[in-house]
Amino acid sequence: MTLQTESLEKTADTETQTNESGAFSKGRYAGIDDGEYWKNWKWQVRHAVRSIDMVQQVLGITFDPKEREELQRTVEKFPISITPYYLSLIDTEDYRNDPIFRQAFPSPAELIVENYELSDPLAEDKDSPCECITHRYPDRVLFLVSNTCAMYCRHCTRKRKVGDKDSIPDREKILEGIAYIRENTQIRDVLLSGGDPFMLSDESLDWILTELTAIPHVEVIRIGTRVPVVLPFRITNQLVDILKKHKPIWINTQFNHPKEMTPSAQAAVAKLVDAGIPLGNQSVLLARINDCPVIMKELVHQLVKNRIRPYYLYQCDLSEGISHFRTPIAKGIEIMESLIGHTSGFAVPRYVVDAPGGGGKIPVSPNYLLTWSVNKVVLRNYEGIICTYQEPAVYDRIICDQNCDACKLQLNIRNADESKVVGVAKLLADYDDTTTLIPENNERLERREDETN
């Protein structure tokens, strides 16, 4: 039995039962009892909308036959699944421009695959030493524990896997991932993702967290989820109690538009924060949804008001069929220019491009360092004011030779890290005589070769 089945067989009827339930026959779910049904996350999962006909019925809209045919072809390749809660947020008077509708409902544009688009744009499969693990950075791994989401986002970078029955990780695959983490002692940070880890049953999630927290070198567990956005009722008291047992846990969610910060979403977020769990947000820059400085500023203000730290603003990946969501990187720079200096520093996310081919996240920012010499650095601020910073005339440089016992600095830190550095940090290290980086010596690429041999 798979972990996924363990969770969903308790919570979901078949699609036929959903479509025949009649729960949506009263338009905007009028008459549904708040306590017993609407706010019950299992009811929401059972009644997820999985067909174009049901969307038309619920929203009271009608697509012409030609568009209906194109939409059906899209759904056959990329399935549709929307919670009643998230669907209810759509403005039916202007649904085609509604940010909720555009994130949740398919578009024929998804069938357009540009020649530069990739099924696995981030090369997660190539950096996968076992089926559920992606090991890209030296000290942390991505652990894919689920392939089911409460809603299938149309801009998803893992559209190749999410909802695919052949990609469901079972208990044996999860155990292989745990074993890999246990055997590689450099791993201190584990990110649970999928799919959505919170679509697992409480029991399955508790088991995974128990196994991971028992590994001595695992210091931090992160959970990537969109549940607070699309299914906030999943954040139950029972789930929070489980999360509280396993410290330290950090949660990253994905609010992409201020409209998503509803009272229900705020209540879900408050439960997590009040339980002492730090929250971050990873927005995706999406054309005709949030590619606007005004919208993005309001979003980050809503986030910090609800005690969520804006963490990343992602440039949309080069996944197949999502070119209509992508903006130029210049648009992201424009948005960052409108945030830096114009609002609180902790409300400004880091704008990143997740490099195609598995190069990792590359920060992108407006240029505030204009030029420099030996004596001065020329800077500009958010207002356009240009100033100079005088470099020190004398700098008593500390040369690091990894001999910490003889170091002039007071290294009163626990378990000083004396591991071998990689990447650009290696070129800056005084104790390493490397002058040129050779990509073939990259530990990540060597790991790929080992897996191939």
C-alpha positions as CSV (number, residue, x, y, z in Angstrom):
1,M,0.0,0.0,0.0
2,T,1.3,3.4,-0.8
3,L,1.5,6.3,1.6
4,Q,-0.7,8.3,-0.8
5,T,-3.4,5.6,-0.8
6,E,-3.3,5.5,3.0
7,S,-4.2,9.1,3.1
8,L,-6.7,9.4,0.2
9,E,-8.7,6.2,0.7
10,K,-9.9,7.7,3.9
11,T,-10.7,11.1,2.4
12,A,-11.7,10.9,-1.2
13,D,-14.6,9.3,-3.1
14,T,-14.2,8.4,-6.7
15,E,-14.6,11.1,-9.3
16,T,-18.0,9.6,-10.4
17,Q,-19.3,9.9,-6.8
18,T,-18.1,13.4,-6.7
19,N,-19.8,14.4,-9.9
20,E,-23.0,12.7,-8.9
21,S,-23.1,14.1,-5.4
22,G,-25.2,17.1,-6.3
23,A,-23.2,19.2,-3.8
24,F,-22.6,21.9,-6.4
25,S,-26.0,22.2,-7.8
26,K,-26.8,25.3,-5.9
27,G,-24.3,27.6,-7.6
28,R,-21.8,29.0,-5.2
29,Y,-22.2,26.1,-2.7
30,A,-25.2,27.8,-1.1
31,G,-26.6,25.9,1.8
32,I,-23.5,23.9,2.6
33,D,-23.1,23.8,6.3
34,D,-19.9,25.5,7.4
35,G,-19.0,23.3,10.3
36,E,-19.9,19.9,9.1
37,Y,-19.0,20.1,5.4
38,W,-17.4,23.2,4.0
39,K,-14.7,23.6,6.6
40,N,-14.0,19.8,6.7
41,W,-10.9,19.3,4.6
42,K,-11.8,15.7,3.8
43,W,-15.1,16.9,2.4
44,Q,-13.2,19.4,0.3
45,V,-10.9,16.6,-1.1
46,R,-13.9,14.3,-1.8
47,H,-15.6,17.1,-3.7
48,A,-12.6,18.4,-5.6
49,V,-13.7,19.6,-9.1
50,R,-12.0,17.4,-11.7
51,S,-13.9,18.2,-14.9
52,I,-14.7,21.2,-17.1
53,D,-18.4,20.4,-16.9
54,M,-18.3,20.7,-13.1
55,V,-16.5,24.1,-13.3
56,Q,-19.2,25.3,-15.7
57,Q,-21.9,24.1,-13.3
58,V,-20.3,25.5,-10.2
59,L,-19.4,28.9,-11.6
60,G,-22.4,29.3,-13.9
61,I,-20.3,29.9,-17.0
62,T,-20.4,28.3,-20.4
63,F,-17.6,27.7,-22.9
64,D,-18.4,27.6,-26.6
65,P,-18.0,24.2,-28.2
66,K,-14.7,24.9,-29.9
67,E,-13.1,26.2,-26.7
68,R,-14.6,23.3,-24.8
69,E,-13.0,20.9,-27.1
70,E,-9.6,22.6,-26.8
71,L,-9.9,22.6,-23.0
72,Q,-10.8,18.9,-22.9
73,R,-7.6,18.1,-24.9
74,T,-5.6,20.1,-22.3
75,V,-7.2,18.2,-19.4
76,E,-6.4,14.9,-21.0
77,K,-2.7,15.7,-20.8
78,F,-2.6,17.8,-17.6
79,P,-5.5,16.9,-15.2
80,I,-7.6,19.4,-13.4
81,S,-8.3,19.3,-9.7
82,I,-9.6,22.3,-7.7
83,T,-10.9,22.4,-4.2
84,P,-14.4,23.9,-3.8
85,Y,-12.9,26.4,-1.4
86,Y,-10.4,27.8,-3.9
87,L,-12.9,27.7,-6.7
88,S,-15.3,29.7,-4.7
89,L,-12.9,32.6,-4.6
90,I,-13.2,33.2,-8.4
91,D,-14.9,36.4,-9.5
92,T,-17.5,35.0,-12.0
93,E,-18.1,38.5,-13.4
94,D,-14.6,38.7,-14.7
95,Y,-13.4,35.1,-14.4
96,R,-11.0,35.1,-17.4
97,N,-8.9,37.8,-15.7
98,D,-9.3,36.4,-12.2
99,P,-5.9,35.4,-10.7
100,I,-7.5,32.4,-8.9
101,F,-9.1,31.2,-12.2
102,R,-5.9,31.6,-14.2
103,Q,-3.9,29.5,-11.6
104,A,-6.5,26.8,-11.3
105,F,-8.2,26.3,-14.6
106,P,-6.5,24.8,-17.7
107,S,-5.7,26.8,-20.8
108,P,-5.2,25.5,-24.3
109,A,-1.9,27.4,-24.2
110,E,-0.6,24.5,-22.0
111,L,-0.4,22.3,-25.1
112,I,2.0,24.7,-26.8
113,V,5.5,23.4,-26.1
114,E,8.4,25.8,-27.1
115,N,11.6,24.3,-28.3
116,Y,13.5,25.5,-25.2
117,E,11.0,24.1,-22.7
118,L,11.9,20.9,-20.8
119,S,9.9,18.2,-19.1
120,D,12.4,18.3,-16.1
121,P,13.7,21.9,-16.4
122,L,15.7,21.8,-13.1
123,A,17.2,18.4,-13.8
124,E,15.8,17.0,-10.6
125,D,15.8,13.4,-12.0
126,K,19.5,13.6,-13.0
127,D,20.4,14.7,-9.5
128,S,18.4,11.9,-7.9
129,P,20.5,9.2,-6.2
130,C,17.3,7.3,-5.4
131,E,13.7,7.8,-6.6
132,C,12.4,10.2,-4.0
133,I,15.6,12.2,-3.4
134,T,17.1,15.1,-5.3
135,H,20.6,16.0,-4.0
136,R,21.8,19.2,-5.6
137,Y,23.4,21.3,-2.8
138,P,26.1,19.8,-0.5
139,D,24.2,19.9,2.8
140,R,20.6,19.6,1.9
141,V,18.2,17.4,-0.1
142,L,14.8,17.6,-1.6
143,F,12.6,14.6,-0.4
144,L,9.6,14.0,-2.6
145,V,7.2,12.2,-0.3
146,S,3.9,12.8,-2.2
147,N,2.8,13.4,-5.7
148,T,-0.7,14.6,-4.9
149,C,-1.8,18.2,-4.4
150,A,-5.0,19.7,-3.1
151,M,-5.1,21.6,-6.3
152,Y,-3.1,21.1,-9.6
153,C,-1.5,24.5,-10.2
154,R,-1.4,25.2,-13.9
155,H,2.1,26.7,-13.6
156,C,3.6,23.7,-11.7
157,T,7.2,22.9,-12.5
158,R,6.6,19.2,-11.8
159,K,3.6,18.8,-14.1
160,R,5.3,15.6,-15.4
161,K,4.8,13.9,-12.0
162,V,2.0,15.5,-10.1
163,G,-1.2,13.4,-10.4
164,D,0.7,10.6,-12.2
165,K,-0.4,7.3,-10.7
166,D,2.9,5.8,-11.7
167,S,4.9,8.4,-9.7
168,I,3.2,7.7,-6.3
169,P,6.0,7.0,-3.7
170,D,5.2,4.0,-1.7
171,R,6.6,3.1,1.8
172,E,9.6,1.2,0.3
173,K,10.6,4.2,-1.8
174,I,10.2,6.5,1.2
175,L,12.4,4.2,3.3
176,E,15.1,4.3,0.5
177,G,15.1,8.1,0.8
178,I,15.4,8.0,4.6
179,A,18.2,5.5,4.3
180,Y,20.1,7.8,1.8
181,I,19.7,10.7,4.2
182,R,20.9,8.6,7.1
183,E,24.0,7.4,5.2
184,N,25.1,10.8,4.0
185,T,26.2,12.7,7.1
186,Q,26.8,16.0,5.3
187,I,23.0,16.4,5.0
188,R,21.7,18.7,7.7
189,D,18.6,20.1,6.0
190,V,15.7,18.1,4.5
191,L,13.0,19.7,2.4
192,L,9.8,17.6,2.2
193,S,7.9,18.3,-1.0
194,G,6.0,16.6,-3.8
195,G,3.1,17.0,-4.6
196,D,2.1,18.3,-1.2
197,P,3.3,16.6,2.0
198,F,0.2,17.7,3.8
199,M,-1.9,15.6,1.5
200,L,-0.5,12.6,3.3
201,S,-2.5,11.3,6.3
202,D,-1.5,12.5,9.8
203,E,-0.1,9.1,10.6
204,S,2.1,8.9,7.5
205,L,3.4,12.4,8.0
206,D,4.1,11.7,11.6
207,W,6.0,8.5,10.7
208,I,8.2,10.3,8.2
209,L,9.0,13.2,10.6
210,T,9.8,10.7,13.4
211,E,12.2,8.8,11.1
212,L,14.0,12.0,10.0
213,T,14.3,13.7,13.4
214,A,15.9,10.5,14.7
215,I,18.8,11.0,12.4
216,P,21.5,12.9,14.4
217,H,22.9,15.0,11.6
218,V,19.5,16.3,10.4
219,E,19.2,19.7,12.0
220,V,16.3,21.2,10.1
221,I,13.2,19.8,8.3
222,R,11.4,22.1,5.9
223,I,7.9,21.4,4.4
224,G,6.8,22.9,1.1
225,T,3.1,23.2,0.9
226,R,0.3,25.1,-0.8
227,V,-2.4,23.8,1.5
228,P,-2.8,27.1,3.5
229,V,-3.6,28.7,0.2
230,V,-5.9,26.2,-1.6
231,L,-7.1,24.0,1.3
232,P,-6.6,25.9,4.6
233,F,-9.0,23.6,6.5
234,R,-6.3,20.9,6.3
235,I,-4.4,22.8,9.0
236,T,-6.2,21.0,11.8
237,N,-5.4,21.1,15.5
238,Q,-4.3,17.4,15.2
239,L,-1.9,18.2,12.3
240,V,-0.4,21.1,14.3
241,D,0.1,18.9,17.3
242,I,2.0,16.5,15.2
243,L,4.2,19.2,13.7
244,K,4.9,20.6,17.2
245,K,6.4,17.3,18.2
246,H,9.1,17.4,15.6
247,K,11.4,20.4,16.1
248,P,12.7,22.4,14.3
249,I,10.3,22.5,11.4
250,W,10.0,25.3,8.9
251,I,7.1,25.7,6.5
252,N,7.2,27.4,3.2
253,T,4.0,28.1,1.4
254,Q,3.1,29.8,-1.9
255,F,0.7,32.8,-1.8
256,N,0.9,34.4,-5.3
257,H,-1.8,37.0,-5.0
258,P,-3.3,39.1,-2.2
259,K,-6.7,37.8,-3.0
260,E,-5.6,34.4,-1.7
261,M,-5.1,35.7,1.9
262,T,-8.7,35.1,3.0
263,P,-9.9,34.9,6.6
264,S,-9.7,31.0,6.3
265,A,-6.1,31.2,5.0
266,Q,-5.3,33.7,7.8
267,A,-6.7,31.3,10.4
268,A,-4.7,28.4,9.1
269,V,-1.5,30.4,9.1
270,A,-2.1,31.7,12.6
271,K,-2.4,28.1,13.9
272,L,1.0,27.3,12.5
273,V,2.7,30.5,13.7
274,D,1.1,30.3,17.1
275,A,2.5,26.8,17.5
276,G,6.0,28.2,17.1
277,I,6.5,27.1,13.5
278,P,8.3,29.7,11.3
279,L,6.7,30.4,8.0
280,G,8.1,31.6,4.7
281,N,6.5,32.3,1.4
282,Q,7.8,31.4,-2.1
283,S,5.8,33.3,-4.8
284,V,6.1,32.6,-8.5
285,L,6.1,35.5,-10.8
286,L,3.2,34.9,-13.2
287,A,2.1,36.9,-16.2
288,R,-1.3,38.5,-15.9
289,I,-1.6,37.3,-12.3
290,N,1.0,39.1,-10.1
291,D,3.4,40.8,-12.6
292,C,2.6,44.2,-11.2
293,P,4.5,46.2,-8.5
294,V,1.3,47.3,-6.8
295,I,0.0,43.7,-6.5
296,M,3.3,42.4,-5.3
297,K,3.8,45.1,-2.7
298,E,0.3,44.4,-1.4
299,L,1.0,40.7,-1.3
300,V,4.2,41.1,0.8
301,H,2.4,43.4,3.1
302,Q,-0.3,40.9,3.6
303,L,2.3,38.2,4.3
304,V,4.2,40.1,6.9
305,K,1.0,41.2,8.5
306,N,0.2,37.5,9.0
307,R,3.7,36.7,10.2
308,I,4.9,35.1,7.1
309,R,8.4,36.1,5.8
310,P,8.5,36.7,2.1
311,Y,11.4,34.3,1.2
312,Y,11.6,33.9,-2.6
313,L,10.1,35.4,-5.7
314,Y,10.7,32.8,-8.4
315,Q,11.1,33.4,-12.0
316,C,8.8,31.0,-13.7
317,D,10.6,27.8,-14.8
318,L,11.1,26.5,-18.3
319,S,8.6,23.6,-17.8
320,E,6.7,22.4,-20.8
321,G,3.4,24.2,-21.5
322,I,3.7,27.2,-19.2
323,S,5.3,29.8,-21.5
324,H,2.1,31.9,-21.2
325,F,2.9,32.3,-17.5
326,R,6.4,33.5,-18.0
327,T,7.5,37.1,-17.8
328,P,10.8,38.7,-18.9
329,I,13.4,38.7,-16.1
330,A,13.3,42.5,-16.6
331,K,9.8,42.5,-15.1
332,G,11.0,40.8,-12.0
333,I,13.8,43.4,-11.7
334,E,11.2,46.2,-12.1
335,I,9.2,44.7,-9.2
336,M,12.2,44.3,-7.0
337,E,13.1,47.9,-7.7
338,S,9.7,48.9,-6.5
339,L,10.1,47.0,-3.2
340,I,13.7,47.6,-2.1
341,G,13.8,50.8,-0.1
342,H,10.1,51.3,-0.6
343,T,8.9,48.9,2.1
344,S,10.4,47.1,5.1
345,G,13.5,45.1,4.4
346,F,12.1,41.9,5.9
347,A,9.1,42.3,3.5
348,V,11.3,42.0,0.4
349,P,11.8,38.5,-1.0
350,R,14.8,37.4,-2.9
351,Y,14.2,37.2,-6.6
352,V,15.8,34.1,-8.0
353,V,16.1,32.2,-11.3
354,D,16.2,28.4,-10.7
355,A,18.9,27.7,-13.4
356,P,17.9,25.2,-16.1
357,G,19.9,22.0,-16.0
358,G,20.1,21.9,-12.2
359,G,22.4,24.8,-11.6
360,G,20.4,25.9,-8.5
361,K,18.9,29.2,-7.5
362,I,20.6,32.3,-8.8
363,P,19.7,35.6,-7.1
364,V,18.9,38.5,-9.4
365,S,18.6,42.0,-8.3
366,P,18.8,45.7,-9.4
367,N,22.4,46.9,-9.4
368,Y,23.2,49.2,-6.5
369,L,27.0,48.8,-6.7
370,L,27.9,51.1,-9.6
371,T,31.7,50.9,-9.6
372,W,34.7,50.7,-7.2
373,S,38.4,51.4,-6.9
374,V,41.0,50.5,-4.3
375,N,39.9,53.3,-2.1
376,K,36.3,53.9,-2.8
377,V,33.1,52.1,-3.7
378,V,30.4,54.0,-5.6
379,L,26.8,53.1,-4.6
380,R,23.3,54.3,-5.4
381,N,20.2,54.0,-3.2
382,Y,16.5,53.3,-4.1
383,E,15.9,57.0,-4.7
384,G,18.7,57.2,-7.3
385,I,21.1,59.1,-4.9
386,I,24.7,58.2,-5.6
387,C,27.2,58.1,-2.8
388,T,30.7,56.8,-2.1
389,Y,31.9,54.5,0.7
390,Q,35.5,54.9,1.8
391,E,37.4,51.7,2.0
392,P,39.6,51.2,5.1
393,A,43.2,52.3,4.7
394,V,44.4,49.5,6.8
395,Y,42.7,46.1,7.1
396,D,44.3,43.4,9.3
397,R,43.2,40.5,7.1
398,I,42.6,37.1,8.9
399,I,44.1,34.3,6.7
400,C,42.1,31.2,7.2
401,D,44.3,28.1,7.0
402,Q,41.7,25.8,8.7
403,N,43.9,25.8,11.9
404,C,41.1,26.9,14.2
405,D,43.1,26.3,17.4
406,A,45.6,29.1,16.4
407,C,43.0,31.5,15.0
408,K,42.9,35.0,16.3
409,L,39.1,35.0,16.3
410,Q,37.2,33.6,19.2
411,L,35.6,30.6,17.7
412,N,33.1,30.0,20.5
413,I,30.8,28.1,18.3
414,R,29.5,24.6,18.5
415,N,31.0,22.0,16.1
416,A,33.0,24.4,13.9
417,D,32.6,23.4,10.3
418,E,35.9,22.4,8.8
419,S,34.3,20.7,5.7
420,K,35.8,21.2,2.3
421,V,34.3,24.2,0.5
422,V,33.0,24.0,-3.1
423,G,32.1,26.5,-5.8
424,V,33.1,30.1,-5.7
425,A,33.7,29.8,-1.9
426,K,36.7,27.5,-2.8
427,L,38.3,30.3,-4.9
428,L,38.0,32.7,-2.0
429,A,39.4,30.3,0.7
430,D,42.9,31.2,1.8
431,Y,43.7,27.6,2.7
432,D,42.9,26.2,-0.8
433,D,45.3,26.9,-3.8
434,T,42.6,26.3,-6.4
435,T,42.6,29.2,-9.0
436,T,40.1,27.9,-11.6
437,L,36.8,26.0,-11.2
438,I,36.5,22.9,-13.4
439,P,32.9,21.9,-13.8
440,E,33.8,18.2,-14.1
441,N,35.1,18.3,-10.5
442,N,31.7,19.5,-9.2
443,E,30.6,17.0,-6.5
444,R,27.1,17.1,-7.8
445,L,28.2,16.0,-11.3
446,E,30.4,13.3,-9.8
447,R,27.4,12.0,-7.9
448,R,25.6,11.8,-11.2
449,E,28.4,9.8,-12.7
450,D,28.5,7.4,-9.7
451,E,24.8,6.7,-10.1
452,T,25.3,6.0,-13.8
453,N,28.2,3.6,-13.3
